Structures are given as structure tokens and as C-alpha cells.
């Protein structure tokens, strides 16, 4: 469930993921894997290469979409979802009168990651965000609807690995589901 070397896709979802056949090849692969068949209307099992950015529930577009905001990703929602749904360790509710992080907030500046770091300076917010944010930021290579974002992939090397709530290191995608 968390890690898989396969997925199930129909033509529409394969197009969304950029996968062109049942061998998991992507358009433009320099060394395509042999034996792939065209993906038709029905869902079929698709093998994924070892270095695939897909595989397991954490990289499904459905999960990535419901844990995003309408116009952008939400590392907080994604991290909270992992804590609640997969780890069974939900964070406590936020303190009263704590608004959602706004994109037009003049008090917080910089990238989303930098704004979240500024937000965590508030001691009332820090404890929960220290648990949620690393898990959510590990999925930032995917956009708000679960597509791999080339822009995000290019910048992901600058995202330092986080720590899971248990303290062990968390690797960022493409191997998030397989680490």
C-alpha cells in the first residue's frame, strides 16, 4: 500500500501521470523498458521501474489532490493526512483563532517553505507543524492535482530531508513511497 512497483491505470490516468504503456515507460525515455502495451480505456496493471516517482498510495493523484488547496499544494494538509490516515497519530487541533496560511499575508515572506518556517516560530504552532510539515514537504514534487511538476523536481534537491515523528530521516521523492 505504501510502496509498490506497480499501479493500475486507464488511458486518462496514464495520460495524467505521463505514462505511455504497461511497462511504465514515459514519453521521451532514453531507454524504454520492453514489453509494454498501449493502455486502453479499462484499468490495467502497469509495472513501474525502480526509479519511478509513482507507486503506492502516497503518489496517487487522488490523495495528492484531496490534500491540496484549490490553487496550490498544501504540505500541511498532506502531512496531516499521513499522520491521521497512515500513522494513526493525528495532531491535536490548532489553537483557537489561528488562521490558515494566506498567500497574500504581508507579514510572512519568501517561498512557501520559508513562510511555513516563519509560521512555526509561533510556539503554539511549532509542535504540530514540526510533525506535519516534513511529511507534507516530502510530497512537494507533485502539483495540486498530483502531476509531477518539473519546476518542483528541479527545486526539490534544495529541500532538505525531514524527520518522521519517530525521529528517523525522511527521504524526499522520487523514492518517498519506497524509502
N, CA, C and O of each residue as an XYZ file, in Angstrom:
716
protein
N       0.826     -1.194      0.000
C       0.000      0.000      0.000
C       0.877      1.268      0.000
O       0.605      2.205     -0.751
N       1.885      1.296      0.807
C       2.748      2.470      0.883
C       3.757      2.455     -0.249
O       4.073      3.499     -0.819
N       4.255      1.294     -0.569
C       5.271      1.156     -1.601
C       4.839      0.072     -2.568
O       4.397     -1.000     -2.153
N       4.966      0.348     -3.850
C       4.592     -0.657     -4.849
C       5.412     -0.441     -6.106
O       5.792      0.682     -6.437
N       5.676     -1.539     -6.800
C       6.387     -1.431     -8.076
C       5.401     -1.536     -9.237
O       5.780     -1.865    -10.361
N       4.138     -1.255     -8.949
C       3.095     -1.275     -9.965
C       1.979     -0.330     -9.546
O       1.912      0.116     -8.401
N       1.113     -0.040    -10.494
C      -0.096      0.732    -10.229
C      -1.151      0.268    -11.212
O      -0.859     -0.550    -12.085
N      -2.360      0.764    -11.093
C      -3.422      0.460    -12.036
C      -3.860      1.763    -12.691
O      -4.192      2.735    -12.012
N      -3.856      1.769    -14.025
C      -4.179      2.976    -14.775
C      -5.116      2.670    -15.930
O      -5.064      1.590    -16.518
N      -5.967      3.627    -16.246
C      -6.687      3.611    -17.518
C      -6.036      4.691    -18.388
O      -5.083      5.343    -17.961
N      -6.544      4.875    -19.589
C      -5.920      5.805    -20.529
C      -5.847      7.229    -19.967
O      -4.823      7.900    -20.097
N      -6.928      7.681    -19.348
C      -6.980      9.053    -18.831
C      -5.963      9.267    -17.714
O      -5.231     10.257    -17.718
N      -5.917      8.349    -16.767
C      -4.984      8.490    -15.648
C      -3.538      8.308    -16.116
O      -2.636      8.976    -15.611
N      -3.315      7.413    -17.070
C      -1.963      7.231    -17.624
C      -1.484      8.527    -18.268
O      -0.332      8.923    -18.095
N      -2.363      9.180    -19.003
C      -2.005     10.460    -19.628
C      -1.680     11.490    -18.537
O      -0.706     12.233    -18.655
N      -2.480     11.531    -17.500
C      -2.260     12.461    -16.380
C      -0.890     12.210    -15.739
O      -0.188     13.155    -15.380
N      -0.513     10.940    -15.596
C       0.761     10.572    -14.983
C       1.923     10.657    -15.961
O       3.082     10.602    -15.547
N       1.630     10.790    -17.264
C       2.695     10.837    -18.259
C       3.255      9.471    -18.600
O       4.365      9.368    -19.122
N       2.500      8.419    -18.310
C       2.935      7.048    -18.585
C       2.286      6.597    -19.881
O       1.094      6.824    -20.089
N       3.062      5.954    -20.763
C       2.537      5.639    -22.088
C       2.209      4.169    -22.324
O       1.524      3.847    -23.295
N       2.691      3.253    -21.444
C       2.390      1.839    -21.682
C       2.446      1.047    -20.382
O       2.777      1.592    -19.328
N       2.118     -0.247    -20.461
C       2.040     -1.086    -19.267
C       3.400     -1.432    -18.672
O       3.466     -2.030    -17.599
N       4.485     -1.066    -19.350
C       5.822     -1.248    -18.782
C       6.222     -0.031    -17.949
O       7.305     -0.006    -17.363
N       5.354      0.971    -17.895
C       5.641      2.167    -17.103
C       6.526      3.169    -17.804
O       7.038      4.092    -17.171
N       6.719      3.004    -19.115
C       7.548      3.947    -19.863
C       6.865      5.306    -19.953
O       5.639      5.411    -19.993
N       7.693      6.334    -19.983
C       7.213      7.709    -20.139
C       7.659      8.200    -21.504
O       8.674      7.748    -22.034
N       6.904      9.118    -22.065
C       7.294      9.717    -23.339
C       8.679     10.328    -23.183
O       8.940     11.057    -22.226
N       9.565     10.028    -24.128
C      10.902     10.595    -24.095
C      11.915      9.806    -23.294
O      13.063     10.235    -23.175
N      11.524      8.642    -22.731
C      12.503      7.830    -22.006
C      13.669      7.485    -22.919
O      13.464      7.073    -24.061
N      14.884      7.650    -22.427
C      16.064      7.343    -23.239
C      16.234      5.834    -23.439
O      16.669      5.399    -24.505
N      15.899      5.041    -22.430
C      15.984      3.585    -22.524
C      14.648      2.990    -22.078
O      14.509      2.573    -20.928
N      13.660      2.948    -22.987
C      12.361      2.393    -22.584
C      12.459      0.906    -22.256
O      13.238      0.166    -22.857
N      11.652      0.494    -21.290
C      11.596     -0.914    -20.923
C      10.774     -1.649    -21.971
O       9.742     -1.141    -22.407
N      11.209     -2.829    -22.381
C      10.483     -3.567    -23.423
C       9.212     -4.215    -22.889
O       9.043     -4.380    -21.681
N       8.332     -4.575    -23.800
C       7.154     -5.374    -23.464
C       5.920     -4.595    -23.070
O       4.908     -5.194    -22.706
N       5.973     -3.290    -23.131
C       4.815     -2.505    -22.740
C       3.733     -2.497    -23.810
O       4.022     -2.419    -25.004
N       2.478     -2.579    -23.362
C       1.333     -2.493    -24.263
C       0.616     -1.170    -24.036
O       0.642     -0.618    -22.936
N      -0.020     -0.671    -25.076
C      -0.796      0.557    -25.011
C      -1.862      0.439    -23.920
O      -2.470     -0.620    -23.768
N      -2.091      1.489    -23.175
C      -3.106      1.494    -22.117
C      -4.410      1.998    -22.708
O      -4.479      3.114    -23.224
N      -5.441      1.172    -22.630
C      -6.736      1.478    -23.232
C      -7.681      2.074    -22.184
O      -7.233      2.646    -21.191
N      -8.964      1.940    -22.408
C      -9.982      2.537    -21.537
C     -10.120      1.848    -20.186
O     -10.445      2.492    -19.189
N      -9.875      0.552    -20.148
C     -10.017     -0.195    -18.900
C      -8.762     -0.054    -18.049
O      -7.662      0.165    -18.556
N      -8.963     -0.187    -16.733
C      -7.819     -0.154    -15.842
C      -7.000     -1.423    -16.032
O      -7.545     -2.525    -16.091
N      -5.691     -1.256    -16.127
C      -4.767     -2.378    -16.268
C      -3.605     -2.183    -15.302
O      -3.284     -1.067    -14.896
N      -2.996     -3.289    -14.955
C      -1.805     -3.234    -14.095
C      -0.637     -2.703    -14.931
O      -0.397     -3.156    -16.050
N       0.077     -1.737    -14.363
C       1.223     -1.129    -15.034
C       2.438     -1.319    -14.131
O       2.440     -0.889    -12.978
N       3.466     -1.964    -14.667
C       4.720     -2.138    -13.933
C       5.453     -0.804    -13.885
O       5.426     -0.040    -14.850
N       6.097     -0.532    -12.777
C       6.838      0.718    -12.631
C       8.323      0.424    -12.488
O       8.704     -0.516    -11.791
N       9.158      1.211    -13.135
C      10.601      0.998    -12.987
C      11.052      1.337    -11.563
O      10.366      2.073    -10.853
N      12.193      0.807    -11.149
C      12.668      1.040     -9.780
C      12.821      2.512     -9.405
O      12.658      2.869     -8.239
N      13.129      3.365    -10.372
C      13.322      4.781    -10.071
C      12.068      5.614    -10.318
O      12.146      6.838    -10.420
N      10.920      4.962    -10.414
C       9.670      5.665    -10.708
C       9.281      6.612     -9.576
O       9.554      6.351     -8.404
N       8.652      7.689     -9.944
C       8.135      8.637     -8.962
C       6.733      8.244     -8.511
O       6.129      8.949     -7.703
N       6.213      7.145     -9.013
C       4.891      6.638     -8.641
C       5.049      5.315     -7.898
O       6.134      4.735     -7.845
N       3.952      4.863     -7.333
C       3.938      3.580     -6.644
C       3.487      3.752     -5.215
O       4.150      4.434     -4.434
N       2.389      3.157     -4.863
C       1.864      3.268     -3.516
C       0.878      4.418     -3.403
O       0.754      5.248     -4.304
N       0.199      4.447     -2.308
C      -0.902      5.393     -2.101
C      -0.441      6.848     -2.028
O      -1.184      7.745     -2.427
N       0.758      7.097     -1.530
C       1.214      8.476     -1.344
C       1.433      9.235     -2.641
O       1.458     10.466     -2.641
N       1.591      8.522     -3.742
C       1.822      9.187     -5.028
C       0.606      9.125     -5.937
O       0.699      9.482     -7.111
N      -0.536      8.678     -5.418
C      -1.754      8.653     -6.222
C      -2.314     10.065     -6.357
O      -2.371     10.822     -5.388
N      -2.721     10.399     -7.566
C      -3.262     11.738     -7.817
C      -4.467     12.026     -6.925
O      -4.671     13.169     -6.516
N      -5.264     11.010     -6.621
C      -6.442     11.230     -5.775
C      -6.035     11.739     -4.395
O      -6.620     12.702     -3.898
N      -5.057     11.119     -3.779
C      -4.590     11.534     -2.450
C      -3.933     12.903     -2.526
O      -4.176     13.762     -1.678
N      -3.102     13.106     -3.542
C      -2.400     14.380     -3.675
C      -3.365     15.536     -3.944
O      -3.110     16.668     -3.532
N      -4.464     15.255     -4.631
C      -5.451     16.299     -4.927
C      -6.277     16.656     -3.698
O      -6.470     17.837     -3.409
N      -6.766     15.661     -2.975
C      -7.604     15.969     -1.809
C      -6.799     16.568     -0.666
O      -7.377     17.122      0.269
N      -5.488     16.469     -0.725
C      -4.647     17.074      0.313
C      -3.996     18.361     -0.176
O      -2.957     18.773      0.340
N      -4.602     18.986     -1.161
C      -4.121     20.271     -1.686
C      -5.202     21.323     -1.517
O      -6.359     21.009     -1.237
N      -4.811     22.566     -1.691
C      -5.766     23.665     -1.785
C      -6.197     23.771     -3.248
O      -5.591     23.127     -4.105
N      -7.216     24.560     -3.557
C      -7.674     24.645     -4.948
C      -6.619     25.113     -5.949
O      -6.626     24.674     -7.100
N      -5.715     25.994     -5.529
C      -4.765     26.552     -6.495
C      -3.306     26.214     -6.204
O      -2.423     26.608     -6.967
N      -3.038     25.502     -5.131
C      -1.659     25.161     -4.787
C      -1.643     23.940     -3.876
O      -2.661     23.532     -3.318
N      -0.461     23.380     -3.750
C      -0.300     22.258     -2.836
C      -0.417     22.747     -1.396
O      -0.379     23.948     -1.127
N      -0.559     21.805     -0.485
C      -0.595     22.146      0.934
C       0.229     21.121      1.708
O      -0.277     20.052      2.051
N       1.486     21.434      1.986
C       2.289     20.497      2.776
C       1.653     20.177      4.127
O       1.814     19.071      4.644
N       0.935     21.136      4.696
C       0.294     20.906      5.989
C      -0.816     19.867      5.841
O      -0.880     18.917      6.621
N      -1.685     20.036      4.853
C      -2.770     19.061      4.651
C      -2.215     17.693      4.310
O      -2.723     16.679      4.787
N      -1.171     17.654      3.484
C      -0.582     16.371      3.108
C       0.061     15.690      4.316
O      -0.119     14.489      4.522
N       0.802     16.445      5.105
C       1.422     15.871      6.296
C       0.392     15.421      7.316
O       0.541     14.365      7.932
N      -0.648     16.214      7.494
C      -1.722     15.851      8.430
C      -2.408     14.574      7.964
O      -2.732     13.713      8.783
N      -2.634     14.441      6.663
C      -3.277     13.242      6.118
C      -2.432     12.006      6.418
O      -2.969     10.974      6.820
N      -1.123     12.100      6.226
C      -0.242     10.962      6.508
C      -0.319     10.602      7.987
O      -0.445      9.428      8.337
N      -0.242     11.611      8.854
C      -0.314     11.344     10.292
C      -1.629     10.669     10.671
O      -1.632      9.694     11.423
N      -2.740     11.179     10.156
C      -4.057     10.648     10.525
C      -4.358      9.309      9.872
O      -4.717      8.346     10.549
N      -4.210      9.251      8.556
C      -4.688      8.103      7.809
C      -3.715      6.923      7.779
O      -4.143      5.769      7.748
N      -2.436      7.200      7.787
C      -1.466      6.115      7.662
C      -0.767      5.773      8.963
O      -0.513      4.601      9.239
N      -0.457      6.774      9.761
C       0.283      6.529     11.000
C      -0.618      6.418     12.220
O      -0.168      5.986     13.282
N      -1.887      6.804     12.084
C      -2.809      6.726     13.218
C      -2.387      7.613     14.367
O      -2.639      7.289     15.528
N      -1.740      8.739     14.057
C      -1.234      9.652     15.087
C      -1.635     11.081     14.736
O      -0.768     11.908     14.451
N      -2.934     11.389     14.751
C      -3.357     12.733     14.341
C      -2.810     13.815     15.256
O      -2.666     13.617     16.462
N      -2.506     14.965     14.661
C      -2.060     16.081     15.502
C      -3.259     16.644     16.260
O      -4.403     16.458     15.844
N      -2.996     17.332     17.373
C      -4.111     17.965     18.071
C      -4.690     19.095     17.218
O      -4.024     19.588     16.308
N      -5.926     19.507     17.510
C      -6.494     20.615     16.730
C      -5.676     21.888     16.932
O      -5.033     22.061     17.966
N      -5.705     22.786     15.930
C      -4.950     24.034     16.095
C      -5.540     24.873     17.221
O      -6.719     24.744     17.553
N      -4.709     25.736     17.805
C      -5.227     26.628     18.844
C      -6.335     27.513     18.264
O      -6.380     27.727     17.053
N      -7.223     28.024     19.109
C      -8.302     28.883     18.608
C      -7.742     30.133     17.914
O      -6.682     30.641     18.279
N      -8.463     30.603     16.932
C      -8.143     31.840     16.210
C      -6.826     31.795     15.434
O      -6.218     32.840     15.206
N      -6.379     30.622     15.028
C      -5.188     30.529     14.187
C      -5.676     30.386     12.751
O      -6.233     29.352     12.384
N      -5.467     31.426     11.932
C      -5.947     31.359     10.549
C      -5.056     30.486      9.679
O      -3.905     30.217     10.022
N      -5.606     30.044      8.542
C      -4.818     29.304      7.561
C      -3.773     30.246      6.974
O      -4.002     31.452      6.874
N      -2.643     29.700      6.591
C      -1.571     30.486      5.987
C      -2.072     31.081      4.680
O      -2.463     30.350      3.771
N      -2.060     32.395      4.585
C      -2.573     33.066      3.397
C      -1.433     33.400      2.441
O      -0.323     33.717      2.869
N      -1.717     33.325      1.138
C      -0.687     33.628      0.148
C      -0.410     35.122      0.069
O       0.659     35.526     -0.387
N      -1.358     35.953      0.507
C      -1.165     37.399      0.417
C      -0.788     38.034      1.760
O      -0.839     39.256      1.903
N      -0.414     37.214      2.737
C      -0.038     37.708      4.060
C       1.292     38.454      3.957
O       2.320     37.854      3.642
N       1.271     39.749      4.220
C       2.470     40.590      4.098
C       3.467     40.335      5.233
O       4.652     40.633      5.088
N       2.998     39.787      6.358
C       3.891     39.545      7.481
C       4.835     38.368      7.210
O       5.937     38.317      7.755
N       4.399     37.422      6.367
C       5.219     36.272      6.035
C       5.747     36.448      4.619
O       4.985     36.770      3.707
N       7.041     36.241      4.429
C       7.639     36.474      3.114
C       8.441     35.264      2.654
O       8.816     34.413      3.461
N       8.700     35.195      1.353
C       9.545     34.144      0.800
C       8.747     33.020      0.185
O       7.565     33.172     -0.122
N       9.404     31.889      0.008
C       8.764     30.711     -0.572
C       7.776     30.130      0.430
O       7.739     30.542      1.590
N       6.983     29.180     -0.021
C       6.045     28.521      0.890
C       6.794     27.893      2.056
O       6.361     27.998      3.204
N       7.909     27.244      1.769
C       8.704     26.635      2.835
C       9.180     27.700      3.830
O       9.119     27.483      5.040
N       9.650     28.838      3.335
C      10.127     29.907      4.214
C       8.982     30.497      5.021
O       9.150     30.801      6.202
N       7.813     30.663      4.397
C       6.652     31.178      5.135
C       6.220     30.203      6.222
O       5.825     30.617      7.311
N       6.295     28.895      5.923
C       5.948     27.897      6.935
C       6.951     27.935      8.088
O       6.566     27.781      9.247
N       8.226     28.136      7.781
C       9.236     28.244      8.843
C       8.947     29.453      9.728
O       9.089     29.374     10.948
N       8.542     30.573      9.121
C       8.187     31.763      9.891
C       6.954     31.477     10.754
O       6.890     31.894     11.910
N       5.992     30.774     10.193
C       4.769     30.421     10.924
C       5.108     29.549     12.140
O       4.515     29.702     13.208
N       6.066     28.636     11.965
C       6.448     27.725     13.059
C       7.194     28.445     14.179
O       7.407     27.861     15.241
N       7.594     29.692     13.969
C       8.246     30.440     15.047
C       7.268     30.718     16.183
O       7.686     30.976     17.311
N       5.973     30.667     15.894
C       4.959     30.810     16.932
C       4.947     29.502     17.731
O       4.618     28.452     17.178
N       5.300     29.547     19.022
C       5.374     28.309     19.817
C       4.070     27.515     19.832
O       4.098     26.289     19.946
N       2.929     28.196     19.719
C       1.647     27.491     19.722
C       1.481     26.641     18.468
O       0.720     25.674     18.473
N       2.182     26.991     17.401
C       2.067     26.280     16.125
C       3.204     25.279     15.916
O       3.046     24.295     15.193
N       4.329     25.530     16.541
C       5.559     24.783     16.242
C       5.441     23.287     16.497
O       5.891     22.496     15.668
N       4.859     22.877     17.598
C       4.847     21.451     17.950
C       4.149     20.602     16.893
O       4.673     19.568     16.478
N       2.979     21.033     16.461
C       2.239     20.242     15.465
C       2.897     20.318     14.094
O       3.016     19.309     13.399
N       3.323     21.515     13.709
C       3.920     21.674     12.383
C       5.251     20.941     12.266
O       5.633     20.536     11.168
N       5.958     20.764     13.368
C       7.215     20.005     13.327
C       6.947     18.559     12.930
O       7.818     17.904     12.357
N       5.764     18.059     13.225
C       5.388     16.687     12.854
C       4.799     16.618     11.458
O       5.089     15.677     10.719
N       3.977     17.594     11.074
C       3.253     17.540      9.793
C       4.090     17.999      8.608
O       4.100     17.347      7.564
N       4.775     19.094      8.761
C       5.424     19.741      7.616
C       6.462     18.874      6.898
O       6.452     18.839      5.668
N       7.358     18.174      7.603
C       8.328     17.354      6.867
C       7.658     16.287      6.000
O       8.111     16.012      4.889
N       6.582     15.688      6.509
C       5.856     14.676      5.742
C       5.217     15.299      4.506
O       5.267     14.717      3.423
N       4.624     16.463      4.658
C       3.985     17.136      3.534
C       4.972     17.677      2.525
O       4.746     17.566      1.320
N       6.065     18.263      2.993
C       7.062     18.797      2.062
C       7.737     17.686      1.266
O       8.240     17.930      0.169
N       7.754     16.480      1.802
C       8.339     15.365      1.054
C       7.534     15.049     -0.203
O       8.034     14.363     -1.094
N       6.301     15.536     -0.289
C       5.451     15.286     -1.464
C       5.333     16.512     -2.364
O       4.442     16.571     -3.211
N       6.208     17.477     -2.193
C       6.132     18.711     -2.974
C       6.622     18.582     -4.415
O       6.578     19.558     -5.163
N       7.084     17.410     -4.818
C       7.431     17.213     -6.230
C       6.176     17.054     -7.078
O       6.254     17.031     -8.307
N       5.033     16.947     -6.436
C       3.757     16.790     -7.124
C       2.956     18.075     -6.986
O       2.961     18.710     -5.932
N       2.265     18.454     -8.063
C       1.468     19.670     -8.007
C       0.133     19.412     -7.305
O      -0.077     18.338     -6.741
N      -0.757     20.384     -7.339
C      -2.018     20.306     -6.599
C      -2.958     19.220     -7.100
O      -3.876     18.834     -6.377
N      -2.759     18.712     -8.320
C      -3.610     17.627     -8.830
C      -2.814     16.341     -9.042
O      -3.268     15.443     -9.751
N      -1.642     16.248     -8.439
C      -0.893     15.012     -8.442
C      -0.014     14.762     -9.643
O       0.497     13.654     -9.808
N       0.178     15.766    -10.491
C       1.124     15.612    -11.602
C       2.525     15.897    -11.078
O       2.711     16.674    -10.141
N       3.497     15.257    -11.697
C       4.873     15.574    -11.355
C       5.156     16.946    -11.930
O       4.875     17.218    -13.098
N       5.704     17.787    -11.113
C       5.960     19.152    -11.526
C       7.435     19.303    -11.852
O       8.269     19.262    -10.949
N       7.781     19.481    -13.147
C       9.200     19.649    -13.490
C       9.861     20.786    -12.722
O      11.023     20.679    -12.330
N       9.124     21.876    -12.505
C       9.675     23.003    -11.747
C       9.976     22.569    -10.314
O      11.019     22.912     -9.756
N       9.062     21.818     -9.734
C       9.263     21.351     -8.367
C      10.383     20.327     -8.297
O      11.161     20.323     -7.343
N      10.476     19.443     -9.315
C      11.543     18.446     -9.338
C      12.894     19.142     -9.378
O      13.831     18.716     -8.702
N      13.005     20.212    -10.166
C      14.273     20.938    -10.281
C      14.661     21.574     -8.954
O      15.847     21.693     -8.648
N      13.670     21.986     -8.162
C      13.987     22.654     -6.902
C      14.005     21.700     -5.716
O      14.392     22.096     -4.616
N      13.592     20.441     -5.919
C      13.487     19.529     -4.783
C      14.837     19.197     -4.168
O      14.914     18.848     -2.990
N      15.908     19.302     -4.961
C      17.215     18.990     -4.395
C      17.591     19.986     -3.308
O      18.455     19.705     -2.478
N      16.943     21.154     -3.308
C      17.242     22.136     -2.271
C      16.374     21.935     -1.030
O      16.548     22.631     -0.029
N      15.444     20.989     -1.096
C      14.597     20.718      0.063
C      15.318     19.713      0.948
O      15.519     18.567      0.546
N      15.705     20.123      2.138
C      16.415     19.186      2.993
C      15.481     18.083      3.464
O      14.287     18.320      3.643
N      16.012     16.873      3.667
C      15.159     15.809      4.163
C      14.629     16.154      5.543
O      15.304     16.822      6.327
N      13.436     15.704      5.833
C      12.839     15.957      7.133
C      13.009     14.766      8.047
O      13.783     13.850      7.770
N      12.286     14.794      9.119
C      12.299     13.676     10.061
C      10.860     13.257     10.305
O       9.962     14.090     10.424
N      10.663     11.966     10.375
C       9.345     11.431     10.702
C       9.080     11.694     12.182
O      10.007     11.995     12.934
N       7.826     11.584     12.600
C       7.527     11.809     14.018
C       8.346     10.922     14.952
O       8.639     11.321     16.079
N       8.718      9.721     14.499
C       9.523      8.827     15.334
C      10.991      9.250     15.376
O      11.766      8.699     16.157
N      11.385     10.228     14.539
C      12.743     10.733     14.563
C      13.629     10.233     13.444
O      14.705     10.787     13.219
N      13.197      9.182     12.725
C      14.045      8.700     11.634
C      13.962      9.648     10.446
O      12.973     10.361     10.270
N      15.029      9.646      9.622
C      15.111     10.562      8.482
C      14.075     10.203      7.437
O      13.734      9.035      7.250
N      13.581     11.223      6.761
C      12.587     11.056      5.708
C      13.205     11.492      4.400
O      13.666     12.627      4.277
N      13.219     10.594      3.412
C      13.759     10.933      2.098
C      12.657     11.541      1.254
O      11.491     11.167      1.379
N      13.023     12.467      0.403
C      12.048     13.107     -0.470
C      11.887     12.316     -1.755
O      12.753     11.503     -2.078
N      10.788     12.527     -2.516
C      10.580     11.807     -3.782
C      11.764     11.999     -4.721
O      12.505     12.966     -4.548
N      11.985     11.121     -5.714
C      11.003     10.196     -6.221
C      10.844      8.914     -5.420
O       9.937      8.141     -5.728
N      11.649      8.643     -4.433
C      11.563      7.357     -3.753
C      10.773      7.441     -2.449
O      10.922      6.564     -1.597
N       9.939      8.464     -2.265
C       9.236      8.651     -0.991
C       8.507      7.397     -0.554
O       8.634      6.975      0.596
N       7.749      6.801     -1.449
C       6.980      5.614     -1.091
C       7.805      4.364     -0.915
O       7.300      3.362     -0.407
N       9.058      4.393     -1.320
C       9.882      3.193     -1.262
C      11.014      3.287     -0.250
O      11.837      2.374     -0.170
N      11.080      4.373      0.532
C      12.201      4.525      1.447
C      11.961      3.805      2.755
O      12.814      3.834      3.641
